[in-house]
Amino acid sequence: MLITIISAEHSLRSKWVREYFASKGDEVKMISVNTSSVHSFFAKIHFLKQLRKSLDALSPNLIYCDATIDFLMRELTVYKNKNNNVKLVFDVCDDFNVDQKYLNQADHIFCASESCRGHIHGAQVLYPTNGQSCLNTSPELSKEELFFCLIGNENIDMNFCVSFLRECSILKKCTLHILGDWKLKESFIQSVLSVGVNVVDHKELDSQSTRQEVYDQCHYSLNLMDFEGINSESLEYMCGQIPIINSIEGDLSQFCKLWDIGKNINKHNFKQVVSIICAEDVNAQLNRREHMRNLYKTYFTKDKFFETLDELGGSL
């Protein structure tokens, strides 16, 4: 089959979809959309003209489209109505606000979480993956000091992180390990230092094994950000088998409760959570690392991603 994948540039999700179809021997063509350059009416018209030419030339058997780009959904439903033999797959990721009337034209709909599926009629959950496998881990957790880990990005609720760490430092000596870079990182580091928490800035660690060495020193990761769904940082923490302090609602919050992989916190209960984690036994944290590993292997490996696509193999 000839598969055409249409997605936003730098979409990791489409990378694995492409690898899946290629592994089945299908010919795969990618069409990338620079979402920052198609905001204007004329830019969209120009892109759609080029898209029509490409689809007419390719005549794909199946189109797999990132449905978070709304004007593409309209165009592809028109294309499908004119080309009844083409199969159309929409992937809404974690976007709850997709127009259902266009989704209904698709042969299959994927979403990235159970919480999203509750809003999208007829969708099947295709959990994200980062393509990595869990490495062997040898955690060495201090009983006297709490070590936290944070992967930096622009969505971090930095004020909440500082408030949480300040409360922890009152009860126990604390150190924060930081990976990655983002615009306000230096200001954030100074704020963390000002509440009596040590900081180790690892900057960018490209090697998974090197990152695992950091995770093996830490009791918890901090997943405190303005985001919904399972983000790349969540996947990294799960693959690294490090429990989370989590403020994200939805599936991740449920996994914390059902799989005991960490603690859900908000601005009302975080002091209570701080008291618990500062007093708990190291064995409880070690058990959560095993739970995190099992959770990742159950839902988030590349093999599981491929298996979910395989379940629809006959109808695709």
Secondary structure as the mmCIF struct_conf table of DSSP 4:
data_model
#
loop_
_struct_conf.conf_type_id
_struct_conf.id
_struct_conf.beg_label_comp_id
_struct_conf.beg_label_asym_id
_struct_conf.beg_label_seq_id
_struct_conf.end_label_comp_id
_struct_conf.end_label_asym_id
_struct_conf.end_label_seq_id
STRN STRN1 LEU A 2 ALA A 8
TURN_TY1_P TURN_TY1_P1 GLU A 9 HIS A 10
HELX_RH_AL_P HELX_RH_AL_P1 LEU A 12 SER A 23
TURN_TY1_P TURN_TY1_P2 LYS A 24 GLY A 25
STRN STRN2 GLU A 27 VAL A 33
HELX_RH_3T_P HELX_RH_3T_P1 THR A 35 SER A 37
BEND BEND1 SER A 40 SER A 40
HELX_RH_AL_P HELX_RH_AL_P2 PHE A 41 LEU A 58
BEND BEND2 ASN A 61 ASN A 61
STRN STRN3 LEU A 62 ASP A 66
TURN_TY1_P TURN_TY1_P3 ALA A 67 THR A 68
BEND BEND3 ILE A 69 ILE A 69
HELX_RH_AL_P HELX_RH_AL_P3 ASP A 70 LYS A 82
TURN_TY1_P TURN_TY1_P4 ASN A 84 ASN A 85
STRN STRN4 LYS A 87 ASP A 91
TURN_TY1_P TURN_TY1_P5 CYS A 93 ASP A 94
TURN_TY1_P TURN_TY1_P6 PHE A 96 ASN A 97
HELX_RH_AL_P HELX_RH_AL_P4 GLN A 100 LEU A 103
TURN_TY1_P TURN_TY1_P7 ASN A 104 GLN A 105
BEND BEND4 ALA A 106 ASP A 107
STRN STRN5 HIS A 108 CYS A 111
BEND BEND5 ALA A 112 ALA A 112
HELX_RH_AL_P HELX_RH_AL_P5 GLU A 114 ARG A 117
TURN_TY1_P TURN_TY1_P8 GLY A 118 HIS A 119
BEND BEND6 ILE A 120 ILE A 120
TURN_TY1_P TURN_TY1_P9 HIS A 121 GLY A 122
STRN STRN6 GLN A 124 VAL A 125
BEND BEND7 GLY A 131 GLY A 131
HELX_LH_PP_P HELX_LH_PP_P1 CYS A 134 ASN A 136
BEND BEND8 LYS A 143 GLU A 144
STRN STRN7 GLU A 145 ILE A 151
TURN_TY1_P TURN_TY1_P10 GLU A 154 ASN A 155
STRN STRN8 ILE A 156 ILE A 156
HELX_RH_AL_P HELX_RH_AL_P6 MET A 158 LEU A 171
BEND BEND9 LYS A 172 LYS A 172
STRN STRN9 LYS A 173 LEU A 179
BEND BEND10 GLY A 180 GLY A 180
TURN_TY1_P TURN_TY1_P11 LYS A 183 LEU A 184
HELX_RH_AL_P HELX_RH_AL_P7 LYS A 185 SER A 194
TURN_TY1_P TURN_TY1_P12 VAL A 195 GLY A 196
STRN STRN10 ASN A 198 ASP A 201
HELX_RH_AL_P HELX_RH_AL_P8 GLN A 208 TYR A 215
TURN_TY1_P TURN_TY1_P13 ASP A 216 GLN A 217
BEND BEND11 HIS A 219 HIS A 219
STRN STRN11 TYR A 220 ASN A 223
STRN STRN12 MET A 225 MET A 225
BEND BEND12 ASP A 226 ASP A 226
BEND BEND13 GLY A 229 GLY A 229
HELX_RH_AL_P HELX_RH_AL_P9 SER A 232 CYS A 239
TURN_TY1_P TURN_TY1_P14 GLY A 240 GLN A 241
STRN STRN13 ILE A 244 ASN A 246
BEND BEND14 GLY A 250 GLY A 250
HELX_RH_AL_P HELX_RH_AL_P10 ASP A 251 TRP A 259
STRN STRN14 GLY A 262 ASN A 264
TURN_TY1_P TURN_TY1_P15 LYS A 267 ASN A 269
HELX_RH_AL_P HELX_RH_AL_P11 PHE A 270 ALA A 279
BEND BEND15 GLU A 280 GLU A 280
HELX_RH_AL_P HELX_RH_AL_P12 VAL A 282 TYR A 299
TURN_TY1_P TURN_TY1_P16 PHE A 300 PHE A 300
BEND BEND16 THR A 301 THR A 301
HELX_RH_AL_P HELX_RH_AL_P13 LYS A 302 ASP A 310
TURN_TY1_P TURN_TY1_P17 GLU A 311 SER A 315
#
